[in-house]
Amino acid sequence: MFIQVKNARYLEDYKIEIEFSDGKKGIVDLSDELYGEVFEPLKDKNFFSKIKVDKDLETITWENGADFAPEYLYYKTFKDNKNLEPQFKKWEFTNANIF
């Protein structure tokens, strides 16, 4: 399963509502993911709020080149959905190796 980000809308703080290519919508909170040189500017909520969907990369991006893999955003959005666990394991996203 290949997943892409189709639409995204900034909500508040570090939360974004995302619609994925499989039709699922959800809210991802990236507040714990903003570390490292490229993500440091995103701690400024005004800057963070200026997300856009890059149609070539098929994910969300910011002006400074920061982006997150669409699979990771999907995982972060739906990680508590037991029905999606097989897909997350296939992508090698589990609580043990993410956190």
Secondary structure as a PSIPRED ss2 file (coil, helix, strand):
# PSIPRED VFORMAT (PSIPRED V4.0)

   1 M C   1.000  0.000  0.000
   2 F C   1.000  0.000  0.000
   3 I C   1.000  0.000  0.000
   4 Q C   1.000  0.000  0.000
   5 V E   0.000  0.000  1.000
   6 K E   0.000  0.000  1.000
   7 N E   0.000  0.000  1.000
   8 A E   0.000  0.000  1.000
   9 R E   0.000  0.000  1.000
  10 Y E   0.000  0.000  1.000
  11 L E   0.000  0.000  1.000
  12 E E   0.000  0.000  1.000
  13 D C   1.000  0.000  0.000
  14 Y C   1.000  0.000  0.000
  15 K E   0.000  0.000  1.000
  16 I E   0.000  0.000  1.000
  17 E E   0.000  0.000  1.000
  18 I E   0.000  0.000  1.000
  19 E E   0.000  0.000  1.000
  20 F E   0.000  0.000  1.000
  21 S C   1.000  0.000  0.000
  22 D C   1.000  0.000  0.000
  23 G C   1.000  0.000  0.000
  24 K C   1.000  0.000  0.000
  25 K E   0.000  0.000  1.000
  26 G E   0.000  0.000  1.000
  27 I E   0.000  0.000  1.000
  28 V E   0.000  0.000  1.000
  29 D E   0.000  0.000  1.000
  30 L C   1.000  0.000  0.000
  31 S C   1.000  0.000  0.000
  32 D C   1.000  0.000  0.000
  33 E C   1.000  0.000  0.000
  34 L C   1.000  0.000  0.000
  35 Y C   1.000  0.000  0.000
  36 G C   1.000  0.000  0.000
  37 E C   1.000  0.000  0.000
  38 V C   1.000  0.000  0.000
  39 F C   1.000  0.000  0.000
  40 E H   0.000  1.000  0.000
  41 P H   0.000  1.000  0.000
  42 L H   0.000  1.000  0.000
  43 K H   0.000  1.000  0.000
  44 D C   1.000  0.000  0.000
  45 K H   0.000  1.000  0.000
  46 N H   0.000  1.000  0.000
  47 F H   0.000  1.000  0.000
  48 F H   0.000  1.000  0.000
  49 S C   1.000  0.000  0.000
  50 K C   1.000  0.000  0.000
  51 I C   1.000  0.000  0.000
  52 K E   0.000  0.000  1.000
  53 V E   0.000  0.000  1.000
  54 D E   0.000  0.000  1.000
  55 K C   1.000  0.000  0.000
  56 D C   1.000  0.000  0.000
  57 L C   1.000  0.000  0.000
  58 E C   1.000  0.000  0.000
  59 T E   0.000  0.000  1.000
  60 I E   0.000  0.000  1.000
  61 T E   0.000  0.000  1.000
  62 W C   1.000  0.000  0.000
  63 E C   1.000  0.000  0.000
  64 N C   1.000  0.000  0.000
  65 G C   1.000  0.000  0.000
  66 A C   1.000  0.000  0.000
  67 D E   0.000  0.000  1.000
  68 F C   1.000  0.000  0.000
  69 A C   1.000  0.000  0.000
  70 P H   0.000  1.000  0.000
  71 E H   0.000  1.000  0.000
  72 Y H   0.000  1.000  0.000
  73 L H   0.000  1.000  0.000
  74 Y H   0.000  1.000  0.000
  75 Y H   0.000  1.000  0.000
  76 K H   0.000  1.000  0.000
  77 T H   0.000  1.000  0.000
  78 F H   0.000  1.000  0.000
  79 K C   1.000  0.000  0.000
  80 D C   1.000  0.000  0.000
  81 N C   1.000  0.000  0.000
  82 K H   0.000  1.000  0.000
  83 N H   0.000  1.000  0.000
  84 L H   0.000  1.000  0.000
  85 E H   0.000  1.000  0.000
  86 P H   0.000  1.000  0.000
  87 Q H   0.000  1.000  0.000
  88 F H   0.000  1.000  0.000
  89 K H   0.000  1.000  0.000
  90 K H   0.000  1.000  0.000
  91 W C   1.000  0.000  0.000
  92 E C   1.000  0.000  0.000
  93 F C   1.000  0.000  0.000
  94 T C   1.000  0.000  0.000
  95 N H   0.000  1.000  0.000
  96 A H   0.000  1.000  0.000
  97 N H   0.000  1.000  0.000
  98 I H   0.000  1.000  0.000
  99 F C   1.000  0.000  0.000
